[in-house]
């Protein structure tokens, strides 16, 4: 009994370590491919454009509505609390730190992970089961260039663009919200916001968005490739992939918080 | 059809990326402009004995407006902290030779540097001149103002202790007052009037009332009988013997009353002493209450923690 338990712990640890190593190895391979000019052929660009369209453009009306509906009350409430405690001069740093650095990438990554990461995972798993990946390989098409790289670059671009859009829309709608509800002038609002804001916050936001975009598309691809020849392996691969995506989001959030406050 | 759809997709994606990039650039540029990154800056130097609560990037305020920031800080060979501040060109006019730089540490919120200039007609501060930083500490000021109040509070507490000690002591003046008061009130509740309380007998009081009434009647009769005969006056059943008898009765009763009144006087003098004590005690309590009231007002003035009143609309 004891022996079996220890054996199971050892097996799980080795499997986790191997999975982590394989993900890192795959990440480094994709990372170097991203800086290879030959990767960017016309077929890859076409897939990239389509991926951006499906991930970002199609979701735009919903995303704009969510940004305004969620962002403006959040900005208003934050302002009210800060004014109540006499910390209005810290408004810029709090809004930039909370809305821009934390809330906007989190909301964006949540939407993209739920909508696109799961789709990418299922798509790659289906292609694996249907042996489409093997077929592409037989025809001499590099699946890394044609399938994986556009999706990962799309993930990075979409998260960066949509996070920025969320921040700008939330702050802009928050300005209007504050103007009508708290009688805070637009000029006063922008002065408070920009004067106490820090460029380092925006740099952290950029790095965080790149990492989130990279991993929430790379992990589903990795787990899609793990599917076997059986159709029943598709939901299992999606399930495992999405759990790992969630873990990756948490790790990146924690690391960014540590980077900001340490 | 396929080509037009492809163009449409490309256009939409291109438009999305372009607009987002443009918004990001505008946002960053506006932020850089507001932070004065595109503006020429003047550097002024301040000195301070300590770098505590000072930080690079700390804002500098003039009349409530941010006019600059702390750029660099370093400790020189003499152990003095040298602070370099950057002020955009358009705000240099607020910094004159008679300007005072103070580090303001509020009770709540982060510390900030405040510039105050008495005479704006003075020459502009040269960049090579080093001004000393003055520290304004809200917490220390508050403690300084609170110290006498805390002493007062101590005195009040000792007074209250004396009063409560007196109350607790069975032989103390307060308990004596209470005993006397109890006695007096018991007398008041048992008897119907002061006379009854003094004489101690309701029947005697009744007869005293009757005698007084009789005297009043006799006086009326005396008026009426002026000029009547000696017999009527001095006879066995005459007025004078009757008057004498009544007056003797009244005298006896008055002597009894006098003794009783002596007792009343004694009791009332005890009561008076007691009320004197009570008065002093009352004065002590009043003074204590007033002192506490003043202390609370002082505390409210120094530590304005009271929430602003809200006007509730129906």
Interface residues (C-beta under 8 A of the other chain):
Chain A: X46 X49 X50 X52 X53 X56 X57 X60 X85 X86 X87 X89 X90 X157 X161 X164 X165 X168 X190 X191 X194 X195 X196 X197 X198 X199 X202
Chain B: X6 X9 X10 X12 X13 X16 X17 X20 X21 X23 X24 X27 X28 X30 X31 X34 X35 X57 X59 X66 X108 X109 X110 X112
